[in-house]
């Protein structure tokens, strides 16, 4: 992650949620990003960090509600364990007042991305729940990749059996 003031690398300030620029010494407190993401740490330079399967930038530690995820600060995608997705969706649904159904982008079915952990091709498929979202998952690593806004689309979609005006 880079400083919003000068573009130089920033590092997390000890015992705070803030970051400080290594060059201009500006202090930066990241706020909530898309899909309710709050960045919690910058990716380590140890070579062990995972890279985004879309833009190859290092993923950073983040949380959505209280769930730990890996997040790309460039394309705003999310990498998370498959088993936490249902509880994450329920948490994101809290406070949603109106259900919105959006059509999926079928062009996403043709893309081939690699799992950030094992580097095998991820399966591209329609999400089995609501939201008309096409997701990428790795059955070997039990990880799922959500593009920018997909978590919100799933959380704001009508439950099974609900109808919206667009269904008529």
C-alpha positions in Angstrom: 0.0 0.0 0.0 1.3 3.5 -0.8 0.9 6.9 0.7 -2.1 8.8 -0.6 -0.1 12.1 -0.2 3.2 11.2 -2.0 3.0 7.6 -3.3 5.8 6.3 -1.2 5.5 3.0 0.7 3.7 3.1 4.1 4.0 0.9 7.1 1.6 0.2 9.9 2.1 2.2 13.1 2.6 -0.1 16.1 -0.4 -0.5 18.4 -2.8 1.5 16.1 -4.9 1.0 13.0 -3.0 3.7 11.3 -0.2 3.7 8.7 2.8 6.2 8.4 4.5 7.1 5.2 8.2 6.1 5.1 9.0 9.2 3.1 6.8 12.2 4.0 5.8 10.9 7.4 2.1 11.5 6.7 -0.2 9.4 8.9 -3.0 7.5 7.1 -6.0 5.8 8.8 -7.7 3.6 6.2 -11.4 3.6 6.2 -13.9 1.1 5.1 -13.5 0.1 1.4 -15.9 -1.6 -1.0 -17.9 -4.5 0.3 -17.3 -3.4 3.9 -13.6 -4.1 3.8 -11.3 -2.5 6.5 -7.6 -2.9 5.7 -5.8 -4.1 8.7 -2.2 -4.6 7.5 0.1 -4.1 4.6 1.4 -7.2 2.8 4.7 -8.5 4.2 7.8 -8.2 2.0 8.9 -11.7 3.1 7.9 -13.3 -0.2 5.3 -15.4 1.6 2.4 -13.1 0.8 -0.2 -14.1 -1.8 -0.7 -12.1 -5.0 -4.0 -11.0 -6.5 -5.1 -13.5 -9.2 -6.4 -10.5 -11.3 -3.7 -7.8 -11.1 -0.9 -9.7 -9.4 -0.5 -7.0 -6.6 0.3 -8.4 -3.1 -2.9 -9.0 -1.1 -3.2 -7.3 2.3 -4.8 -8.5 5.5 -8.3 -7.0 6.0 -11.5 -7.7 7.8 -15.2 -7.7 6.7 -17.3 -7.4 9.8 -15.2 -9.6 12.0 -14.0 -12.1 9.3 -10.4 -12.1 8.2 -9.9 -11.9 4.5 -7.1 -11.1 2.0 -7.8 -8.0 -0.1 -6.4 -6.4 -3.2 -6.1 -2.6 -2.8 -5.8 -2.3 -6.6 -8.8 -4.2 -8.0 -10.6 -4.5 -4.7 -11.1 -8.2 -4.9 -11.5 -10.5 -1.9 -9.9 -13.9 -1.2 -11.5 -15.9 1.7 -12.0 -19.4 2.9 -15.1 -21.0 1.5 -16.4 -22.0 4.9 -16.7 -18.4 6.2 -18.7 -17.1 3.2 -22.2 -18.0 4.5 -21.7 -16.3 7.9 -20.1 -13.3 6.2 -23.1 -12.9 3.9 -25.4 -13.0 6.9 -23.4 -10.4 8.7 -23.4 -8.1 5.6 -27.2 -8.6 5.2 -27.8 -6.9 8.6 -29.3 -3.6 7.9 -30.1 -4.3 4.3 -33.6 -2.9 3.7 -34.2 -3.5 0.0 -33.3 -6.5 -2.1 -31.8 -5.8 -5.5 -31.3 -8.4 -8.2 -28.7 -7.7 -10.8 -27.8 -9.7 -13.9 -24.5 -11.6 -13.9 -21.7 -10.7 -16.4 -21.5 -13.9 -18.4 -18.2 -12.9 -19.8 -16.7 -13.7 -16.4 -17.4 -17.4 -17.2 -14.7 -17.4 -19.8 -11.8 -16.1 -17.7 -9.2 -18.3 -16.2 -7.5 -17.2 -13.1 -5.0 -19.0 -10.9 -5.4 -19.7 -7.2 -3.1 -17.3 -5.2 -2.0 -20.2 -2.9 -1.5 -23.3 -5.2 -1.4 -21.5 -8.6 -3.7 -24.0 -10.2 -6.6 -22.8 -12.3 -9.6 -21.8 -10.2 -13.1 -23.1 -11.1 -15.3 -20.4 -12.5 -19.0 -20.9 -11.8 -22.2 -19.2 -10.8 -22.5 -18.7 -7.1 -25.1 -21.2 -5.7 -26.9 -18.7 -3.6 -28.7 -15.4 -4.6 -27.1 -12.5 -6.3 -26.5 -13.7 -9.9 -22.7 -13.6 -9.2 -20.0 -15.6 -11.0 -17.3 -16.5 -8.6 -13.9 -18.3 -8.8 -13.0 -21.0 -6.3 -10.2 -23.4 -5.6 -11.5 -26.8 -4.3 -8.0 -27.9 -3.3 -7.3 -24.8 -1.1 -10.9 -24.2 -0.1 -10.6 -20.6 -1.2 -13.1 -18.3 -3.0 -12.3 -15.2 -5.0 -14.9 -12.4 -5.1 -14.5 -9.5 -7.5 -15.2 -5.9 -6.4 -18.8 -5.5 -5.3 -19.8 -9.2 -5.6 -20.1 -9.7 -1.8 -22.5 -6.7 -1.7 -24.5 -8.0 -4.7 -24.9 -11.4 -2.9 -25.8 -9.7 0.4 -28.4 -7.4 -1.3 -30.0 -10.1 -3.4 -33.4 -11.4 -2.5 -33.6 -14.6 -0.6 -34.7 -17.8 -2.4 -38.4 -17.6 -3.0 -38.6 -13.8 -2.8 -39.7 -12.0 -5.9 -38.8 -8.5 -7.1 -40.5 -6.2 -9.5 -38.0 -7.2 -12.2 -39.1 -10.9 -12.0 -42.5 -10.0 -13.6 
